Amino acid sequence: MKFAKVIGNIVCTQKDERAEGWKMLLVQPLGPNFEPKGEPMVAVDAVGAGDDEMVLICSGSSSRQTSVTKDKPCDLVIMGIIDTIEREGEVVFRKFETEGFK
């Protein structure tokens, strides 16, 4: 699992029938200090994430283990919305309170 920030929505009017009903979002992977790391990617949203939220993403064969993506052609899934992160006893991220996140 890795950290990412939701930075946009993806709309596909034509897609494989096994992808029908998927909500797809553009996510920016983040490094350990929440800085952008790498290129933005498209992820299937399995949990109802929204703009500017910090999320947990999972890729590869593990991304096909959610109830939304089970045995479907998916390579990246949002599988959690982060509320709080603690590091060494200190809160370093709290949803809607951490600078750089809304």
C-alpha positions as CSV (number, residue, x, y, z in Angstrom):
1,M,0.0,0.0,0.0
2,K,1.1,3.5,-0.7
3,F,-0.1,7.1,0.0
4,A,-1.7,9.2,-2.7
5,K,-3.7,12.4,-3.0
6,V,-6.8,12.5,-5.2
7,I,-6.3,15.3,-7.7
8,G,-9.0,14.7,-10.3
9,N,-11.8,12.7,-11.9
10,I,-11.7,10.4,-14.9
11,V,-14.7,10.0,-17.2
12,C,-14.8,7.2,-19.7
13,T,-18.0,6.9,-21.8
14,Q,-16.7,3.8,-23.5
15,K,-15.1,1.0,-21.5
16,D,-15.0,-2.7,-21.1
17,E,-18.2,-4.1,-19.7
18,R,-16.4,-5.4,-16.6
19,A,-15.4,-1.8,-15.8
20,E,-19.0,-0.5,-16.0
21,G,-20.0,1.4,-12.9
22,W,-16.5,2.1,-11.8
23,K,-15.6,5.5,-10.4
24,M,-12.1,6.3,-11.6
25,L,-10.0,9.0,-10.0
26,L,-6.6,10.7,-10.9
27,V,-4.2,10.2,-7.9
28,Q,-0.8,11.6,-7.2
29,P,1.4,9.1,-5.4
30,L,3.1,10.6,-2.3
31,G,6.4,10.0,-0.6
32,P,6.9,9.5,3.2
33,N,6.7,13.2,3.9
34,F,3.6,13.6,1.7
35,E,5.5,15.2,-1.2
36,P,4.5,14.2,-4.8
37,K,6.4,11.2,-6.0
38,G,6.3,10.1,-9.6
39,E,3.6,10.7,-12.2
40,P,-0.2,10.9,-11.5
41,M,-2.1,7.7,-12.1
42,V,-5.6,6.5,-12.7
43,A,-7.2,4.4,-9.8
44,V,-10.5,2.7,-9.4
45,D,-12.2,4.1,-6.3
46,A,-13.5,1.3,-4.1
47,V,-14.3,3.4,-1.1
48,G,-16.0,6.7,-2.1
49,A,-12.9,9.0,-2.0
50,G,-13.2,12.7,-3.1
51,D,-11.1,15.5,-4.3
52,D,-8.0,16.5,-2.2
53,E,-8.3,13.5,0.1
54,M,-5.3,11.5,1.1
55,V,-5.9,7.8,0.3
56,L,-4.3,4.4,0.4
57,I,-3.7,2.8,-3.0
58,C,-2.8,-0.7,-3.8
59,S,-1.5,-2.0,-7.2
60,G,-0.9,-5.2,-9.1
61,S,-2.8,-8.4,-8.3
62,S,-3.7,-7.1,-4.9
63,S,-5.8,-4.4,-6.5
64,R,-8.2,-7.1,-7.7
65,Q,-9.1,-8.1,-4.2
66,T,-11.7,-5.5,-3.3
67,S,-15.4,-6.1,-3.6
68,V,-15.5,-3.6,-6.4
69,T,-12.6,-5.0,-8.4
70,K,-12.7,-8.7,-7.6
71,D,-11.4,-10.6,-10.7
72,K,-11.7,-7.6,-12.9
73,P,-9.1,-5.8,-15.1
74,C,-7.7,-3.4,-12.5
75,D,-4.1,-2.5,-11.7
76,L,-4.6,0.3,-9.2
77,V,-7.3,0.8,-6.6
78,I,-8.1,3.2,-3.8
79,M,-8.8,1.0,-0.9
80,G,-8.8,3.4,2.0
81,I,-9.4,7.1,2.9
82,I,-6.9,8.3,5.5
83,D,-8.2,10.1,8.6
84,T,-5.1,10.3,10.7
85,I,-1.5,9.4,10.6
86,E,0.7,9.2,13.7
87,R,4.5,8.9,13.5
88,E,6.5,8.3,16.7
89,G,3.6,9.3,18.8
90,E,3.0,12.6,17.0
91,V,0.0,13.2,14.7
92,V,1.6,14.2,11.3
93,F,-1.6,14.2,9.3
94,R,-5.2,14.8,10.2
95,K,-7.9,14.9,7.5
96,F,-8.9,18.5,6.7
97,E,-6.3,20.0,9.2
98,T,-2.9,19.3,7.6
99,E,-1.4,22.1,5.5
100,G,-1.6,21.2,1.8
101,F,-4.7,19.1,2.2
102,K,-8.3,20.3,2.5
